[in-house]
Amino acid sequence: MGGQVDLDSAPGQGTTLAIRVPLATPGPVAPAEQEAPAQGRPLHLLVVDDEPLVLELLPALLVGHQVDTACGGEEGLQALERQTYDAMITDWVMPQISGLEVIAAARHTPGTVVVMMTGWQQRGTAADQLQGVDIVFPKPFERADIEGLLGQIWQQLDRRQPPAVLPPLEMI
């Protein structure tokens, strides 16, 4: 696998364990893949995470959609003040301002689908902590998981939008 494990320990100071595993980055995207998936229209998405690698890789997997990124909760809040989005995908655990705080702000724009991206779901999450979350998206994820996520976002958006044309009224 080509990984590395480093352990550094000092009495009375603590221990640091670093695990490094190579991550395959997506290769060049073929022109046919640059079109939005046929399931729905291209989406305007906000990705909020404190990990630069996630902010680089997730937009690369969301080709065909307009993706804005915010490095951390503070930038996420600023982006939500400036712009409206079809969906916001945010990490849960971030320094200073958590994903839950960003979600609370996103609730002021009722049309925005809120996706909580987390690796903590296996520990059991209290329902009250996830108030305002439409979709929980587990980390780590694979390319195929992105298509499923997009399908869920389109379903949520369809539920929120009124029908484009009302059916004719029947006369008695």
C-alpha positions as CSV (number, residue, x, y, z in Angstrom):
1,M,0.0,0.0,0.0
2,G,3.0,2.3,0.5
3,G,1.8,3.9,3.7
4,Q,3.8,5.1,6.7
5,V,3.1,5.2,10.5
6,D,5.0,7.6,12.8
7,L,4.8,7.5,16.6
8,D,6.3,10.3,18.7
9,S,6.0,10.1,22.5
10,A,7.4,12.2,25.3
11,P,6.8,11.4,29.0
12,G,4.5,14.0,30.5
13,Q,3.8,15.6,27.2
14,G,1.7,13.1,25.3
15,T,1.9,10.9,22.2
16,T,1.4,11.8,18.5
17,L,0.5,9.0,16.1
18,A,0.6,9.9,12.4
19,I,-0.7,7.5,9.7
20,R,0.0,8.4,6.1
21,V,-1.7,6.5,3.4
22,P,-1.4,7.4,-0.3
23,L,-4.6,8.7,-1.8
24,A,-5.2,8.2,-5.5
25,T,-6.3,11.5,-7.1
26,P,-8.7,11.4,-10.0
27,G,-7.0,11.3,-13.4
28,P,-7.9,13.6,-16.2
29,V,-11.6,13.8,-16.9
30,A,-12.6,12.7,-20.3
31,P,-14.7,15.3,-22.2
32,A,-17.8,13.2,-22.1
33,E,-17.6,13.2,-18.3
34,Q,-17.6,17.0,-18.1
35,E,-21.3,17.2,-18.9
36,A,-23.8,17.2,-16.0
37,P,-25.4,13.8,-15.3
38,A,-28.7,13.3,-17.1
39,Q,-30.6,12.8,-13.9
40,G,-31.2,16.5,-13.4
41,R,-30.0,20.0,-14.1
42,P,-26.6,21.1,-13.1
43,L,-26.5,22.1,-9.4
44,H,-24.9,25.1,-7.6
45,L,-23.2,23.5,-4.6
46,L,-21.2,24.8,-1.7
47,V,-18.6,22.5,-0.1
48,V,-17.5,23.4,3.4
49,D,-14.6,21.5,4.9
50,D,-11.4,22.3,6.8
51,E,-9.4,19.7,4.8
52,P,-7.8,21.1,1.7
53,L,-7.7,17.7,0.0
54,V,-11.5,17.3,0.3
55,L,-11.9,20.8,-1.1
56,E,-9.8,19.8,-4.1
57,L,-11.1,16.3,-4.7
58,L,-14.9,16.7,-4.1
59,P,-15.3,19.5,-6.8
60,A,-13.3,17.3,-9.2
61,L,-15.9,14.5,-8.7
62,L,-18.7,17.0,-9.1
63,V,-17.8,17.9,-12.7
64,G,-20.7,19.5,-14.6
65,H,-21.9,21.3,-11.5
66,Q,-21.0,24.8,-10.3
67,V,-19.1,24.1,-7.1
68,D,-17.9,26.8,-4.6
69,T,-15.6,25.8,-1.8
70,A,-15.1,27.2,1.7
71,C,-12.2,26.3,3.9
72,G,-13.8,26.0,7.3
73,G,-17.0,27.1,9.0
74,E,-16.2,30.9,8.9
75,E,-15.7,30.9,5.1
76,G,-18.8,28.7,4.8
77,L,-20.9,31.3,6.7
78,Q,-19.6,34.1,4.5
79,A,-20.4,32.2,1.4
80,L,-24.0,31.6,2.6
81,E,-24.4,35.3,3.2
82,R,-23.2,36.2,-0.3
83,Q,-24.9,33.5,-2.4
84,T,-27.8,31.0,-2.5
85,Y,-27.1,27.4,-3.3
86,D,-29.1,24.3,-4.4
87,A,-27.2,22.3,-1.7
88,M,-24.5,22.7,0.8
89,I,-22.2,19.8,1.7
90,T,-20.4,20.5,5.0
91,D,-18.1,18.5,7.2
92,W,-19.3,18.1,10.8
93,V,-16.1,18.4,12.8
94,M,-14.1,21.6,12.0
95,P,-12.2,24.0,14.3
96,Q,-13.7,27.2,15.5
97,I,-17.1,26.9,13.7
98,S,-18.5,23.4,13.4
99,G,-20.6,22.1,10.6
100,L,-23.7,22.2,12.9
101,E,-23.2,26.0,13.3
102,V,-22.9,26.3,9.5
103,I,-26.1,24.2,9.1
104,A,-28.0,26.5,11.5
105,A,-27.1,29.4,9.2
106,A,-28.1,27.5,6.1
107,R,-31.6,26.9,7.5
108,H,-32.3,30.6,6.9
109,T,-32.3,29.7,3.2
110,P,-35.1,27.1,3.1
111,G,-34.5,26.1,-0.5
112,T,-30.9,24.8,0.2
113,V,-30.5,21.1,0.7
114,V,-28.2,20.5,3.6
115,V,-25.7,17.5,3.5
116,M,-23.7,16.6,6.5
117,M,-20.5,14.9,5.5
118,T,-19.0,12.9,8.4
119,G,-17.0,9.9,9.4
120,W,-18.6,9.9,12.8
121,Q,-22.0,8.4,11.9
122,Q,-21.0,4.9,13.1
123,R,-20.9,6.2,16.7
124,G,-24.6,6.9,16.8
125,T,-25.8,10.4,16.4
126,A,-28.6,12.0,18.4
127,A,-31.5,13.1,16.2
128,D,-31.5,16.6,17.8
129,Q,-27.9,17.1,16.7
130,L,-28.9,16.5,13.1
131,Q,-31.8,18.9,13.0
132,G,-31.7,20.8,9.8
133,V,-29.8,18.0,8.0
134,D,-31.5,16.6,4.9
135,I,-28.8,14.0,4.0
136,V,-26.0,12.4,6.0
137,F,-23.1,11.5,3.6
138,P,-20.6,9.2,5.2
139,K,-16.8,9.6,4.8
140,P,-14.8,8.0,3.3
141,F,-16.7,7.9,0.1
142,E,-16.0,6.7,-3.5
143,R,-16.8,8.1,-6.9
144,A,-19.9,6.0,-7.2
145,D,-21.2,7.4,-3.9
146,I,-21.3,10.9,-5.5
147,E,-23.9,9.8,-8.0
148,G,-26.1,8.5,-5.2
149,L,-25.7,11.7,-3.3
150,L,-26.6,13.8,-6.3
151,G,-29.7,11.7,-6.8
152,Q,-30.7,12.4,-3.2
153,I,-30.1,16.1,-3.6
154,W,-32.3,16.2,-6.8
155,Q,-35.1,14.3,-4.9
156,Q,-35.0,16.8,-2.0
157,L,-35.1,19.8,-4.5
158,D,-38.0,18.2,-6.4
159,R,-40.0,17.9,-3.1
160,R,-39.4,21.6,-2.3
161,Q,-40.4,23.1,-5.6
162,P,-44.1,23.6,-6.5
163,P,-45.2,22.0,-9.7
164,A,-44.4,24.2,-12.8
165,V,-48.0,23.9,-14.1
166,L,-51.1,23.5,-12.0
167,P,-53.6,21.0,-13.3
168,P,-56.8,22.5,-14.7
169,L,-59.7,22.9,-12.2
170,E,-62.7,20.7,-12.8
171,M,-66.0,22.4,-13.1
172,I,-69.0,20.8,-11.5
